[in-house]
């Protein structure tokens, strides 16, 4: 008798997941009715007019739109992608030279083990940078530093993630 082999489930590649989401979004354009709100400009801000929703003609995605969506999205997001690559590369260089570890250790020594003050300070600084629009998209590249900082304080990686988001 042959032994049946168990098929082990593995996480699909990220590109498969992204393509699946694009397919689901394209199918949704056929199922979900299209609509829009009227907009008005108030004090230089574009705002939605309450109770102004109207259904509009359906414009479902074609097969070519499905394949065209990813390159168009990459082109429109090129500046953000480039920014994240540049900051990620700089952080990788700092990590190789152990500058990040030295900086984290110096922060811990300066705060004399007062982790709450360190967490509040780092979260406040990056919160201000993001709210002012100076580092809103670049925050993603700083997450490895947050994880290293939280692990050095003997906290989990989610805490490090939340320091910068």
C-alpha positions in Angstrom: 0.0 0.0 0.0 1.2 3.4 -0.9 1.3 6.1 1.8 -0.5 9.2 0.8 1.7 12.3 0.9 0.3 15.3 2.6 0.3 18.4 0.5 1.8 21.2 2.4 0.2 24.6 2.0 2.6 27.4 1.2 1.9 31.2 1.0 1.6 32.2 -2.6 4.1 34.7 -4.1 3.3 38.4 -3.5 2.8 38.9 -7.2 0.1 36.2 -7.3 -1.7 37.9 -4.4 -1.5 41.4 -6.1 -2.7 40.0 -9.4 -5.6 38.2 -7.5 -6.6 41.5 -5.9 -6.5 43.2 -9.3 -8.8 40.5 -10.8 -11.2 40.8 -7.8 -11.3 44.6 -8.3 -12.0 44.2 -12.0 -14.8 41.8 -11.3 -16.2 44.3 -8.8 -16.5 46.9 -11.5 -19.2 44.6 -13.1 -21.1 43.9 -9.8 -21.0 47.1 -7.9 -23.1 50.0 -9.3 -21.1 53.1 -10.2 -21.9 56.4 -8.5 -20.4 59.8 -7.6 -20.8 62.7 -5.3 -20.9 66.4 -6.3 -18.0 68.4 -5.0 -17.5 72.0 -4.1 -14.4 74.1 -3.2 -14.6 75.7 0.2 -11.6 77.8 1.3 -9.4 76.1 -1.2 -10.4 72.6 -0.2 -12.3 70.2 -2.4 -15.2 68.8 -0.3 -18.0 66.4 -1.0 -21.5 67.9 -0.9 -23.6 65.9 1.6 -26.6 63.9 0.2 -25.5 64.5 -3.4 -24.9 60.9 -4.4 -26.0 60.0 -7.9 -25.6 56.8 -9.9 -23.7 57.1 -13.1 -23.2 54.9 -16.2 -21.3 51.7 -15.5 -17.8 51.7 -16.8 -16.5 48.1 -16.1 -12.8 47.2 -16.5 -11.8 45.3 -19.7 -9.4 42.5 -19.9 -6.7 44.9 -21.1 -7.4 47.2 -18.2 -6.6 44.3 -15.8 -3.1 43.8 -17.4 -2.5 47.5 -17.8 -3.4 48.4 -14.2 -0.1 47.3 -12.6 2.3 49.2 -14.9 0.2 52.3 -14.8 0.1 52.1 -11.0 3.9 51.7 -10.8 4.4 54.6 -13.1 2.1 56.9 -11.1 3.8 55.8 -7.8 7.4 56.0 -9.2 8.4 58.9 -7.0 7.2 57.2 -3.8 8.8 53.9 -4.8 12.1 55.6 -5.6 12.0 57.4 -2.2 11.4 54.2 -0.4 14.3 52.5 -2.3 16.7 55.3 -1.5 15.8 55.5 2.2 15.9 51.7 2.4 19.3 51.6 0.7 20.7 54.2 3.1 19.3 52.3 6.1 20.9 49.1 4.8 24.3 50.9 4.6 23.9 52.2 8.1 22.9 48.7 9.2 26.0 47.2 7.7 28.3 49.7 9.4 26.5 49.0 12.7 25.6 52.7 13.0 21.9 51.9 13.7 22.9 49.6 16.5 25.3 52.1 18.0 22.6 54.8 17.8 20.0 52.6 19.4 22.4 51.7 22.2 23.3 55.4 22.7 19.6 56.3 22.9 19.0 53.6 25.5 22.0 54.7 27.6 20.9 58.4 27.4 17.4 57.5 28.5 18.8 55.4 31.4 16.4 52.6 30.6 13.3 54.8 30.6 11.7 53.0 27.6 8.4 54.9 27.9 10.0 58.2 27.4 12.0 56.9 24.4 8.9 55.4 22.8 6.9 58.6 23.3 9.7 60.7 21.9 10.3 58.6 18.8 6.5 58.3 18.1 6.0 62.0 18.6 8.9 63.0 16.3 7.7 60.7 13.5 4.1 61.7 14.1 5.0 65.3 13.6 7.0 64.6 10.5 4.2 62.6 9.0 1.5 65.1 10.0 3.5 67.9 8.4 3.8 65.9 5.2 7.6 65.7 5.5 7.9 61.9 5.9 4.4 60.5 5.2 5.5 58.1 2.5 9.1 57.6 3.7 8.0 56.1 7.1 7.8 52.7 5.5 11.6 52.6 5.1 12.1 53.4 8.8 10.1 50.5 10.1 13.2 48.2 10.3 14.8 50.7 12.7 11.7 50.8 14.8 11.7 47.0 15.0 15.4 47.0 16.0 14.7 49.7 18.6 11.7 47.8 20.1 13.7 44.5 20.1 16.5 46.2 22.0 14.0 47.3 24.6 12.8 43.6 24.7 9.5 44.4 23.1 7.9 42.7 20.1 8.1 43.8 16.5 4.6 45.2 16.4 5.6 47.8 18.9 8.5 48.8 16.6 6.1 49.0 13.7 3.7 51.3 15.6 6.5 53.7 16.5 6.6 55.0 13.0 3.1 54.5 11.7 
